[in-house]
Amino acid sequence: MAERAALITGGSGEIGLAIARVLGEEGYGLTLSARRPEKLEEAAQPLRDDGFEVLTVPANMTSEEGVVAVFDAHKERYGRLDALVNNAGMGVGAPVEEIQTKFLDMQLDVNLRALILGTREGVPLLREAGAEHGKALIVNTASLAGKAGPGWLTVYGATKAAVINFTEGIEHELAKSGIQCTALAPGFVDTAMADFIKESIGEPLIQPSDLGEAVRFLLRTSPSCHVPEIVLTRPGEGYVSTG
């Protein structure tokens, strides 16, 4: 069994898989969670084929019981947690006067509530890892939308702004425990979630592997170097055009 272990939510999507691959290459045993069992197994198989140790735990991130079950299964399998990647997320765009309550609630539940609950569940094991080797890691996938407040994606942007704020708060709270906390805030990434914008942008998007390499960088910094936030943009993008 791997000497260190990581848990990634949103593990069947392009970003989650790119991060999982980097963690596997760095020697971590992996737990991947996502909502749809078949898609999760299909996504995990290439990682297994490449020799990585992968546990899959399907779960609905809108359910507290589902979130808790993921962490229980991970603990039973590995008994430790050295890196937590809160990556599950969703976005539903709409003009403000057309925001539907069910989609408002889903974005709040998946993007923010599940992330907070997952952090709560993971911290006890992360504290143990931090005490053991001085460097456990929490990575929260936010968005450039959380920095700029885009129109039409107002609810999504608001949840991602809250993710950045929550990450800053837990960094202050947990840093002395050997736990480093970082928010990743990318612009549009080349994923299915960005299909609606790809044609109009007309140029290459940020690659999921770029976020994976950002996590690799975080794994390799010293325990004395904490990185609260990494912003990833396309050339010339700044905070104006957001993803």
GIDA-V44421 format. One record per residue. N is the residue number from 1. RES is the residue in three letters. D_FIRST is the distance of its C-alpha to the first C-alpha in whole Angstrom. Layout:
BEGIN
{{N;RES;D_FIRST} {N;RES;D_FIRST}}
END
This chain:
BEGIN
{{1;MET;0} {2;ALA;4} {3;GLU;6} {4;ARG;9} {5;ALA;9} {6;ALA;13} {7;LEU;15} {8;ILE;18} {9;THR;21} {10;GLY;23} {11;GLY;20} {12;SER;23} {13;GLY;25} {14;GLU;26} {15;ILE;25} {16;GLY;22} {17;LEU;20} {18;ALA;22} {19;ILE;20} {20;ALA;17} {21;ARG;17} {22;VAL;17} {23;LEU;14} {24;GLY;12} {25;GLU;14} {26;GLU;14} {27;GLY;10} {28;TYR;9} {29;GLY;7} {30;LEU;11} {31;THR;13} {32;LEU;16} {33;SER;19} {34;ALA;23} {35;ARG;26} {36;ARG;26} {37;PRO;24} {38;GLU;25} {39;LYS;25} {40;LEU;22} {41;GLU;20} {42;GLU;22} {43;ALA;21} {44;ALA;18} {45;GLN;18} {46;PRO;19} {47;LEU;16} {48;ARG;14} {49;ASP;16} {50;ASP;16} {51;GLY;12} {52;PHE;10} {53;GLU;8} {54;VAL;11} {55;LEU;12} {56;THR;16} {57;VAL;18} {58;PRO;22} {59;ALA;24} {60;ASN;27} {61;MET;27} {62;THR;31} {63;SER;30} {64;GLU;29} {65;GLU;27} {66;GLY;25} {67;VAL;24} {68;VAL;23} {69;ALA;21} {70;VAL;19} {71;PHE;18} {72;ASP;18} {73;ALA;15} {74;HIS;13} {75;LYS;13} {76;GLU;13} {77;ARG;9} {78;TYR;8} {79;GLY;11} {80;ARG;11} {81;LEU;13} {82;ASP;14} {83;ALA;16} {84;LEU;18} {85;VAL;20} {86;ASN;23} {87;ASN;24} {88;ALA;26} {89;GLY;30} {90;MET;33} {91;GLY;36} {92;VAL;40} {93;GLY;43} {94;ALA;46} {95;PRO;49} {96;VAL;50} {97;GLU;52} {98;GLU;50} {99;ILE;47} {100;GLN;46} {101;THR;45} {102;LYS;42} {103;PHE;40} {104;LEU;41} {105;ASP;39} {106;MET;36} {107;GLN;36} {108;LEU;36} {109;ASP;33} {110;VAL;31} {111;ASN;31} {112;LEU;32} {113;ARG;32} {114;ALA;28} {115;LEU;27} {116;ILE;28} {117;LEU;27} {118;GLY;23} {119;THR;24} {120;ARG;25} {121;GLU;22} {122;GLY;20} {123;VAL;22} {124;PRO;21} {125;LEU;17} {126;LEU;18} {127;ARG;21} {128;GLU;18} {129;ALA;16} {130;GLY;20} {131;ALA;21} {132;GLU;18} {133;HIS;18} {134;GLY;21} {135;LYS;20} {136;ALA;18} {137;LEU;20} {138;ILE;22} {139;VAL;23} {140;ASN;26} {141;THR;27} {142;ALA;31} {143;SER;34} {144;LEU;37} {145;ALA;39} {146;GLY;38} {147;LYS;40} {148;ALA;43} {149;GLY;44} {150;PRO;44} {151;GLY;47} {152;TRP;46} {153;LEU;42} {154;THR;44} {155;VAL;41} {156;TYR;38} {157;GLY;39} {158;ALA;40} {159;THR;36} {160;LYS;35} {161;ALA;37} {162;ALA;36} {163;VAL;32} {164;ILE;33} {165;ASN;35} {166;PHE;33} {167;THR;30} {168;GLU;33} {169;GLY;33} {170;ILE;30} {171;GLU;29} {172;HIS;32} {173;GLU;31} {174;LEU;27} {175;ALA;28} {176;LYS;29} {177;SER;25} {178;GLY;23} {179;ILE;23} {180;GLN;24} {181;CYS;26} {182;THR;27} {183;ALA;29} {184;LEU;29} {185;ALA;32} {186;PRO;33} {187;GLY;36} {188;PHE;36} {189;VAL;33} {190;ASP;33} {191;THR;32} {192;ALA;33} {193;MET;34} {194;ALA;36} {195;ASP;38} {196;PHE;41} {197;ILE;42} {198;LYS;41} {199;GLU;44} {200;SER;46} {201;ILE;44} {202;GLY;45} {203;GLU;42} {204;PRO;39} {205;LEU;37} {206;ILE;34} {207;GLN;31} {208;PRO;27} {209;SER;26} {210;ASP;28} {211;LEU;26} {212;GLY;23} {213;GLU;24} {214;ALA;25} {215;VAL;22} {216;ARG;21} {217;PHE;24} {218;LEU;23} {219;LEU;20} {220;ARG;22} {221;THR;24} {222;SER;25} {223;PRO;24} {224;SER;28} {225;CYS;29} {226;HIS;28} {227;VAL;29} {228;PRO;31} {229;GLU;31} {230;ILE;31} {231;VAL;34} {232;LEU;34} {233;THR;37} {234;ARG;39} {235;PRO;42} {236;GLY;44} {237;GLU;43} {238;GLY;43} {239;TYR;43} {240;VAL;45} {241;SER;44} {242;THR;41} {243;GLY;38}}
END
